[in-house]
Amino acid sequence: MNRYIYNASDDALVAWNRNFTSRIGDGTGDPEEDYLSTLQLVAASKPDAALLEIGCGLGRIIRVMNHVGPIVGLEPDAERFRASFASLHDGERVQILNCTSTSYRTVHPQRRFGIVVVSMVIQHVPTTTCDRILRDVHDFLAADGLAVVATTQQDEERFTYQADQTHRRMDEFDAYAGESASQTRGIPVRQFSKASFLAAVRQSGLSVVRWGQFSYVRPEKVAWFAKWMGSRPVAIQDVATSQYAILRRAA
Ligand SMILES: C[S@@+](CC[C@H](N)C(=O)[O-])C[C@H]1O[C@@H](n2cnc3c(N)ncnc32)[C@H](O)[C@@H]1O
């Protein structure tokens, strides 16, 4: 298997996020406020739980949930792994490892976590990898555990690339997403609908405790976004661009 490379930068997210609002209060705050406070609520309700984050990137979610423990963060991209390892890994309470959930499971098949988080990862991988990650969430989750999975949302499911919003067939997207070394049109972005996201998590043996959405397009930007994504303003004005689900193992 080729080494995985994440072909995007978190620096660009700060500017991009100015297009969105939380719809909480006056809308000038963090568009992810509802999601991040949900993560804090889950962590506060399970202070003794072990936390697994699959695809921890630069470690921002671990910082939000840092009062639980022990914590394991998995990151396959070498550069991003090095950054989060340098700032978070202590080799005891917090472990940051350069691997995917599937390779971690091979080494630790019996390990279970009270909290498992997959934050903004499953839209950037082939659909088969998405299914495998969600199956890993199920398998790693303790019987009384909670998982939080967050991803993209649009009014309909679409398969796109970051630098080219042409709608792709799923097989075309999968081939592109599977070759991270040659992604010349930016990172692959699967735009889930609410229905396709919930179908994917349920198919993995997870049941939904709560679903939420966050990062709404600001009213003055709706027309531009609708054109950009190949939709209509009326179809997207009340559909936030991201969604999350709190999950547990289905009975
Ligand atoms: C958009 S970033 C999100 C990072 C972090 N979870 C957050 O919310 O800030 C997506 C991350 O998923 C990682 N990733 C990609 N494929 C993965 C896989 N198969 N397993 C785990 N992580 C993966 C990428 O390297 C990248 O760091």
The ligand as an SDF file (V2000), in Angstrom:
LIG
                    3D

 27 29  0  0  0  0  0  0  0  0999 V2000
  -10.0480   17.1300    7.9650 C   0  0  0  0  0  0  0  0  0  0  0  0
   -8.8000   16.3150    8.8710 S   0  0  0  0  0  0  0  0  0  0  0  0
   -9.5790   16.2130   10.4740 C   0  0  0  0  0  0  0  0  0  0  0  0
   -8.5890   16.1670   11.6060 C   0  0  0  0  0  0  0  0  0  0  0  0
   -9.2090   16.1500   13.0070 C   0  0  0  0  0  0  0  0  0  0  0  0
   -9.9780   14.9490   13.2250 N   0  0  0  0  0  0  0  0  0  0  0  0
  -10.0440   17.3900   13.2070 C   0  0  0  0  0  0  0  0  0  0  0  0
  -11.2800   17.3100   13.2400 O   0  0  0  0  0  0  0  0  0  0  0  0
   -9.4490   18.4700   13.3380 O   0  0  0  0  0  0  0  0  0  0  0  0
   -8.8960   14.6310    8.2950 C   0  0  0  0  0  0  0  0  0  0  0  0
   -7.7860   13.7350    8.8620 C   0  0  0  0  0  0  0  0  0  0  0  0
   -8.0900   12.3620    8.5940 O   0  0  0  0  0  0  0  0  0  0  0  0
   -6.8660   11.6920    8.3210 C   0  0  0  0  0  0  0  0  0  0  0  0
   -7.1690   10.4350    7.5990 N   0  0  0  0  0  0  0  0  0  0  0  0
   -7.2700   10.2340    6.2730 C   0  0  0  0  0  0  0  0  0  0  0  0
   -7.5090    8.9340    5.9910 N   0  0  0  0  0  0  0  0  0  0  0  0
   -7.5740    8.2960    7.1800 C   0  0  0  0  0  0  0  0  0  0  0  0
   -7.7920    6.9320    7.5590 C   0  0  0  0  0  0  0  0  0  0  0  0
   -7.9920    5.9640    6.6650 N   0  0  0  0  0  0  0  0  0  0  0  0
   -7.7880    6.6430    8.8670 N   0  0  0  0  0  0  0  0  0  0  0  0
   -7.5970    7.5990    9.7830 C   0  0  0  0  0  0  0  0  0  0  0  0
   -7.3680    8.9180    9.4740 N   0  0  0  0  0  0  0  0  0  0  0  0
   -7.3600    9.2500    8.1940 C   0  0  0  0  0  0  0  0  0  0  0  0
   -6.0980   12.7220    7.5140 C   0  0  0  0  0  0  0  0  0  0  0  0
   -4.7270   12.4510    7.4540 O   0  0  0  0  0  0  0  0  0  0  0  0
   -6.4240   14.0140    8.2590 C   0  0  0  0  0  0  0  0  0  0  0  0
   -5.4960   14.3100    9.2640 O   0  0  0  0  0  0  0  0  0  0  0  0
  1  2  1  0
  2  3  1  0
  2 10  1  0
  3  4  1  0
  4  5  1  0
  5  6  1  0
  5  7  1  0
  7  8  2  0
  7  9  1  0
 10 11  1  0
 11 12  1  0
 11 26  1  0
 12 13  1  0
 13 14  1  0
 13 24  1  0
 14 15  1  0
 14 23  1  0
 15 16  2  0
 16 17  1  0
 17 18  1  0
 17 23  2  0
 18 19  1  0
 18 20  2  0
 20 21  1  0
 21 22  2  0
 22 23  1  0
 24 25  1  0
 24 26  1  0
 26 27  1  0
M  CHG  2   2   1   9  -1
M  END
$$$$
